[in-house]
Amino acid sequence: LMLQTLVENCIKHGISKIAEGGDLRIMIGMESSGLQITLENSGHYNPEAKPESGYGLRNSHERLALLYGGEAKLSLRNSESNTVITELFIPKKQIA
């Protein structure tokens, strides 16, 4: 469900604001320490902007903190090519 929230954010806050539309690219890969998910979408991320509506990113951050402590990571940043990059890392859980 977290991936769905991130895709919705890419479309709502990025692609839908561009008159000619845009692109969304999703890359998922396993690493030795966990799952890496990267989303790249057309647009610009403004970390200073107040959320227009919803709580998707805040809830995602809180859910990751509850489940994985500081081991999981969720970050957003701009690239040089007018693209927003969202990176999510979910660590492998150790079986006791």
C-alpha positions as CSV (number, residue, x, y, z in Angstrom):
1,L,0.0,0.0,0.0
2,M,2.9,2.3,0.6
3,L,3.9,2.0,-3.1
4,Q,0.4,3.0,-4.1
5,T,0.7,6.2,-2.0
6,L,4.0,7.1,-3.5
7,V,2.7,6.6,-7.1
8,E,-0.4,8.7,-6.3
9,N,1.9,11.5,-5.0
10,C,4.0,11.3,-8.2
11,I,0.9,11.8,-10.3
12,K,-1.0,14.3,-8.1
13,H,1.9,16.6,-7.1
14,G,4.1,16.1,-10.2
15,I,2.7,14.9,-13.5
16,S,-0.8,16.3,-13.1
17,K,0.6,19.8,-12.8
18,I,2.3,19.6,-16.2
19,A,0.0,20.6,-19.1
20,E,1.6,18.2,-21.6
21,G,1.8,15.4,-19.0
22,G,4.9,13.6,-17.9
23,D,6.6,10.4,-17.1
24,L,6.7,8.0,-14.2
25,R,9.4,5.3,-13.8
26,I,9.4,2.7,-11.1
27,M,12.5,0.6,-10.3
28,I,12.5,-2.1,-7.7
29,G,15.5,-4.3,-6.7
30,M,16.6,-6.5,-3.9
31,E,19.9,-5.7,-2.2
32,S,21.6,-7.9,0.3
33,S,20.2,-5.8,3.2
34,G,16.7,-5.2,1.9
35,L,14.4,-3.9,-0.8
36,Q,15.2,-0.7,-2.8
37,I,12.3,1.1,-4.6
38,T,13.0,4.2,-6.7
39,L,10.4,6.3,-8.4
40,E,11.2,9.1,-10.9
41,N,8.5,11.4,-12.1
42,S,8.3,14.6,-14.1
43,G,8.0,17.7,-12.0
44,H,9.6,19.6,-9.2
45,Y,9.6,18.8,-5.4
46,N,9.4,21.8,-3.1
47,P,10.3,20.6,0.4
48,E,9.1,24.0,1.9
49,A,5.6,23.7,0.5
50,K,2.7,22.9,2.8
51,P,0.8,19.7,1.9
52,E,-2.3,20.6,-0.2
53,S,-4.3,17.8,1.2
54,G,-3.8,14.3,2.6
55,Y,-1.2,12.8,4.8
56,G,0.4,10.2,2.5
57,L,4.1,11.0,3.0
58,R,3.7,11.8,6.7
59,N,1.9,8.5,7.3
60,S,4.5,6.6,5.2
61,H,7.3,8.0,7.3
62,E,5.5,7.2,10.5
63,R,4.7,3.6,9.4
64,L,8.3,3.0,8.4
65,A,9.5,4.3,11.8
66,L,7.1,2.1,13.7
67,L,7.9,-1.1,11.7
68,Y,11.7,-0.6,11.2
69,G,12.9,2.1,13.5
70,G,15.7,4.0,11.8
71,E,16.6,1.2,9.4
72,A,14.1,2.1,6.7
73,K,14.5,5.2,4.6
74,L,12.1,7.4,2.6
75,S,13.5,10.4,0.8
76,L,12.5,12.8,-2.0
77,R,14.8,15.1,-4.0
78,N,15.0,16.9,-7.3
79,S,17.4,15.9,-10.1
80,E,18.9,18.3,-12.6
81,S,16.5,17.2,-15.3
82,N,13.2,18.5,-13.8
83,T,12.6,15.1,-12.3
84,V,11.6,14.2,-8.7
85,I,13.3,11.1,-7.3
86,T,11.6,9.2,-4.4
87,E,13.7,6.5,-2.8
88,L,12.3,4.0,-0.4
89,F,14.5,1.4,1.4
90,I,12.9,-1.4,3.4
91,P,15.4,-3.6,5.4
92,K,15.1,-7.3,5.6
93,K,13.6,-8.4,8.9
94,Q,15.7,-10.8,10.8
95,I,13.8,-13.9,11.9
96,A,14.4,-14.6,15.6
